[in-house]
Amino acid sequence: MFSKKVLIGTLIIAILNFALGFLWYDVLMGDFFPSMEGATRAAPNFPAIILGILTFSYAFARLFDLIQNAEETLMSQAIRFGLLVGLLTAVAYAFFQFGGMEIWSATHHAVDAIYNTIVAIILAIILAKYYGPMPSRGEKDKGKT
């Protein structure tokens, strides 16, 4: 469950996720996403953000490790996995937030969901490149009798 490959994958995903999030939310889209008095923190709670990113990154790396197969191309697996994770986390969450909160408009939720789905696909592609192709079952067993 805590293999070296998954732990290194977790660190790669965590660093990239944190950097992309900072670039997107603070640098590029800081003026696009509105903040509401009492709904957003004046100073982010970085320990909570780091814990959230590490939790997501470990689950992401571990799940990709579990679904990886030798029958499908690595890029196809990565894109499919990233899209499914994006739908599961970003798109579904955007609908939950839009249905229950008035902080953002539908446009803000849509932009955020699209961004996070694209990030999930990019992260999956990078993770797949790190993991490399999985040997087929026959290749694993070569030499064993």
C-alpha positions as CSV (number, residue, x, y, z in Angstrom):
1,M,0.0,0.0,0.0
2,F,2.9,2.4,0.7
3,S,5.3,1.4,-2.1
4,K,8.2,3.6,-3.0
5,K,6.6,4.2,-6.4
6,V,3.3,5.4,-4.9
7,L,5.0,7.6,-2.3
8,I,7.2,9.3,-4.9
9,G,4.2,9.6,-7.2
10,T,2.3,11.2,-4.3
11,L,5.1,13.8,-3.8
12,I,5.2,14.5,-7.6
13,I,1.5,15.0,-7.7
14,A,1.4,17.1,-4.5
15,I,4.1,19.5,-5.7
16,L,2.6,19.9,-9.1
17,N,-1.0,20.3,-7.7
18,F,0.1,22.9,-5.2
19,A,2.1,24.9,-7.8
20,L,-0.7,24.7,-10.4
21,G,-3.3,25.7,-7.9
22,F,-1.2,28.7,-6.8
23,L,-0.5,29.8,-10.4
24,W,-4.2,29.4,-11.3
25,Y,-6.0,30.8,-8.2
26,D,-3.6,33.4,-7.0
27,V,-1.6,34.6,-10.1
28,L,-3.9,34.1,-13.1
29,M,-7.4,34.1,-11.8
30,G,-7.1,36.1,-8.5
31,D,-9.4,38.8,-9.7
32,F,-11.9,36.4,-11.4
33,F,-13.0,34.4,-8.3
34,P,-14.8,36.7,-5.9
35,S,-14.4,36.5,-2.2
36,M,-17.2,37.1,0.3
37,E,-16.8,38.6,3.7
38,G,-16.9,35.7,6.2
39,A,-16.8,33.0,3.5
40,T,-13.1,33.2,2.7
41,R,-10.1,33.5,4.9
42,A,-8.0,36.6,4.9
43,A,-4.9,34.4,5.3
44,P,-5.1,30.8,4.0
45,N,-4.8,27.9,6.5
46,F,-1.8,26.4,4.8
47,P,-1.5,23.3,7.0
48,A,-5.1,22.4,6.1
49,I,-4.4,23.0,2.4
50,I,-1.2,21.0,2.5
51,L,-3.0,18.1,4.2
52,G,-5.8,18.2,1.6
53,I,-3.3,18.2,-1.2
54,L,-1.3,15.3,0.3
55,T,-4.5,13.3,0.9
56,F,-5.7,13.9,-2.7
57,S,-2.2,13.2,-4.1
58,Y,-1.8,9.9,-2.3
59,A,-5.3,8.7,-3.3
60,F,-4.7,9.8,-6.8
61,A,-1.3,8.0,-7.0
62,R,-2.5,4.9,-5.3
63,L,-5.7,4.6,-7.4
64,F,-3.8,5.0,-10.6
65,D,-1.4,2.3,-9.4
66,L,-4.4,0.0,-8.8
67,I,-6.1,0.5,-12.2
68,Q,-2.9,0.5,-14.4
69,N,-2.9,-2.4,-16.8
70,A,-0.8,-3.7,-19.7
71,E,-3.6,-4.1,-22.2
72,E,-4.3,-0.4,-22.8
73,T,-1.8,2.3,-23.8
74,L,-0.4,4.3,-21.0
75,M,-1.6,7.6,-22.4
76,S,-5.2,6.3,-22.8
77,Q,-5.2,5.0,-19.2
78,A,-3.9,8.4,-17.9
79,I,-6.4,10.5,-19.8
80,R,-9.3,8.2,-18.9
81,F,-8.3,8.2,-15.2
82,G,-7.7,11.9,-15.1
83,L,-11.1,12.6,-16.7
84,L,-12.9,10.3,-14.3
85,V,-11.1,11.8,-11.2
86,G,-12.0,15.3,-12.5
87,L,-15.6,14.3,-13.0
88,L,-15.7,12.7,-9.6
89,T,-14.1,15.4,-7.7
90,A,-14.3,18.8,-9.5
91,V,-17.5,18.5,-11.6
92,A,-19.6,16.8,-8.9
93,Y,-18.3,19.1,-6.2
94,A,-19.0,22.2,-8.4
95,F,-22.7,21.1,-8.6
96,F,-22.8,20.5,-4.9
97,Q,-21.3,23.9,-4.2
98,F,-23.6,25.7,-6.7
99,G,-26.6,24.0,-5.3
100,G,-25.8,24.9,-1.7
101,M,-23.8,28.1,-1.6
102,E,-24.0,31.6,-3.1
103,I,-20.4,32.5,-3.1
104,W,-19.8,31.9,-6.8
105,S,-22.0,32.2,-9.9
106,A,-22.6,29.2,-12.2
107,T,-19.9,30.6,-14.5
108,H,-17.3,30.6,-11.7
109,H,-18.2,27.0,-10.8
110,A,-18.0,25.9,-14.4
111,V,-14.6,27.5,-14.9
112,D,-13.3,25.9,-11.7
113,A,-14.7,22.5,-12.6
114,I,-13.2,22.6,-16.1
115,Y,-9.8,23.8,-14.7
116,N,-9.7,21.0,-12.1
117,T,-10.7,18.4,-14.6
118,I,-7.9,19.5,-16.9
119,V,-5.5,19.5,-14.0
120,A,-6.5,16.0,-13.1
121,I,-5.8,14.8,-16.6
122,I,-2.4,16.6,-16.7
123,L,-1.5,15.1,-13.3
124,A,-2.5,11.6,-14.5
125,I,-0.4,12.0,-17.6
126,I,2.6,13.1,-15.6
127,L,2.1,10.2,-13.1
128,A,1.7,7.7,-15.9
129,K,5.0,8.9,-17.4
130,Y,6.7,8.5,-14.0
131,Y,5.1,5.0,-13.4
132,G,5.9,3.9,-16.9
133,P,4.1,1.1,-18.7
134,M,3.1,-2.0,-16.7
135,P,4.5,-5.2,-18.0
136,S,1.9,-7.7,-19.3
137,R,1.1,-10.6,-17.1
138,G,3.2,-12.9,-19.3
139,E,6.2,-10.7,-19.1
140,K,6.1,-10.6,-15.3
141,D,6.2,-14.4,-15.1
142,K,9.0,-15.0,-17.7
143,G,11.7,-17.2,-16.3
144,K,9.5,-18.7,-13.6
145,T,8.4,-22.3,-13.9
